[in-house]
Amino acid sequence: MMITTAPLRTRTMTAHFRSSKDLKKGVFSLKRKHSRERRTEALQAYVLLLPTLLGMAFLSVGATIGAIALGFTDYSVKWPPNFIGLNNYRLLFTNRIFPTVIRVTFTSALINVVPCVLIALLLALLVNQPIRGARFWRAVYFWPVVGSMTAISLLWGFLLNPQFGLVNYLLATLGVRGPDWFSSTRWSIVAIGIIFVWKNVGYYMTMLLAGLQGIPESLYESAMIDGAGPFRRTFSITLPMLSPSLFFVTIMACIASFQVFDPILVTGLNGGPAHSTTTLSYYVYQNAFQFMKMGFASACATVLFLIIAAFTLLQFKLQDKWVFYG
Amino acid sequence: MQRQILSGKHRALRTIALNLPMALIGLLFVVPFYWLVITSFRLEGDIMVIPPRFLPYPSTLTNYVTLLSKFNFGLYFANSFIIAVLGLIGQTFSCSMGGFVFARLKFPLKRTLFYLLLSTMMIPGQVTLIPTFVIFNMLKLTNTFVPLILPAYLGGAFGVFLCRQFFLTVPNELEEAAKLDGSDSVGIYWRIFLPIAKPTLATLALFAFMYHWNDLLGPVIYITDTSKRTITVALAMFQDTLRVSRGTIMAGALLSITPLLIVYVFAQQFFVSGMITSGFKE
């Protein structure tokens, strides 16, 4: 921006200076003016950036550092924090519940993310077809994204009600005895998965659709000339070309899954039954705000942070192996 | 691409063949919504029946009356609205400022700060929750709307990124002209960039509204007074109270999603394009 500014300015300025002496003086003052301008610009940039910088200092970056620091204390709202070294971590890793929490976190991510991405892909492939009705159905699949997770969890809490819910009724008409979703240690996490997928699949479909529309038409045209059928085209062109979007969507869905909170609280599961829906992030919430063990919860939050960071890094590494960049 | 190749008859067949699966999947999204609506107009006795009734009658407005009179839903609605509107204003200004700076100005540490900001997208809310709570608690601001609204005035990776992407596309000429007229960066932001960014700001405003309107974790943690509850907290608390009928819960859920649903029906493109540009939903 500055580079393009300079010649334009010099030209307009030159017109004002008659003698070469004046011109020299002008260029000199212009240079000085430039460095002053640059300083003013930097200063004003920081003024405009102040809200963002404060946000980073207190809410995102600062708070993350704060969480790591609090993890080494016994802080509770009742007393000021005392440094207790690695005690929280010792407690965490010798805790009977902790392996369960980790298992639930990853099982839940698997149950949430895999169907969500696959269904989103199917929906994106369907609504990407240039036919009547595609736009309408796309809008229909997307609507739960707009609704609150609270309302949607309540709705599904009712739909999955074992006695009067629509789902188990429909399963019964098919001759299947539906599970007791929210009181079963095996099915409660699946119920959360159903809510997650139903709420978010339209969002991931939209992201994949953007990826699909970025694939050049010419590839399909030449494939058709070579006699490739629709399946061949999907597997040889669409999917490889879509892999960056698929990869991105998978990361985003994993991160979203690690943070699921609302349905676990709203459906009344509160991490149960028997810790079957206590994901790490819910465990953080419980310890911090139900048991007021802020220090211990911060240690758990740090572990959550590290898992997500490691996961993101790992996926970025794997990306080089299987993602095709067009 | 197939459009030119297939004949009219083929096209009609194709349309039907593809609309069928789309409609079947569509049922999975339509039926629960229908169920939400009809249940909200039913009395408990008509809900807890086997087999469930698929037709809307008999229907009643009792649940809505109960919500508004007995459960004070009007107040919760207003609380949510105040928080969401104030949050929207904060996000619109703070993020457009940040986006403008990263798109248009030169300053030391620009790249470092930008990547640091982007990396904060990966930080889960549960991690920053406790220290943020501790700060607001020390400031004696818990049980007020401040912790729910103030963060919106401090930027955010999603909004800043969204605005930056837009501001990068603005041609240089506009800025040059303003500079020759003696405007400084703040003036250029205020007089030129802010007015032309209206569509992007509308998208951002919508997302900010949606985020605050739908947020549950924040209000659950910060709000203790019943009278300061938001609509999401009020709904979540219903589950604890056995006295509330299913129909009333569904009515509350439906009421809570209605404002955004109306906006969605009329401004679908804002939601979709915003999510695609930024890659983030909340």
Interface residues (C-beta under 8 A of the other chain):
Chain A: M1 M2 T4 T5 L8 T12 R38 T40 E41 A42 Q44 A45 Y46 V47 L48 L49 P51 T52 L53 L54 G55 M56 F58 L59 S60 V61 G62 A63 T64 G66 A67 L70 Y75 V77 L123 L126 V127 Q129 P130 I131 R132 G133 A134 W137 A139 V140 Y141 F142 W143 P144 V145 V146 G147 S148 M149 T150 A151 I152 L154 L155 W156 G157 F158 L159 Q163 F164 L166 Y169 W198 G202 Y203 T206 M207 A210 E217 Y220 E221 M224 F248 M252 I255 F258 Q259 F261 D262 L265 V266 T267 G268 S281 V284 Y285 A288 F289 M294 A297 S298 A301 T302 L304 F305 I308 A309 T312
Chain B: M1 Q2 R3 I5 R11 R14 T15 L18 N19 P21 M22 A23 I25 G26 L28 F29 V30 V31 P32 F33 W35 L36 T39 I47 M48 V49 I50 P51 P52 F93 S94 C95 M97 G98 F100 V101 R104 L105 K106 F107 P108 K110 L113 L116 L117 T120 M122 I123 P124 G125 Q126 V127 T128 L129 I130 P131 T132 F133 V134 I135 N137 P151 Y153 L154 G155 G156 A157 V160 N172 E175 E176 K179 L180 D184 S185 V186 Y189 M210 W213 N214 L216 L217 V220 I221 T232 L235 A236 F238 Q239 D240 R246 I249 M250 G252 A253 L254 S256 I257 L260 L261 V263 Y264 Q268 F271 V272 M275 I276 G279 F280 K281
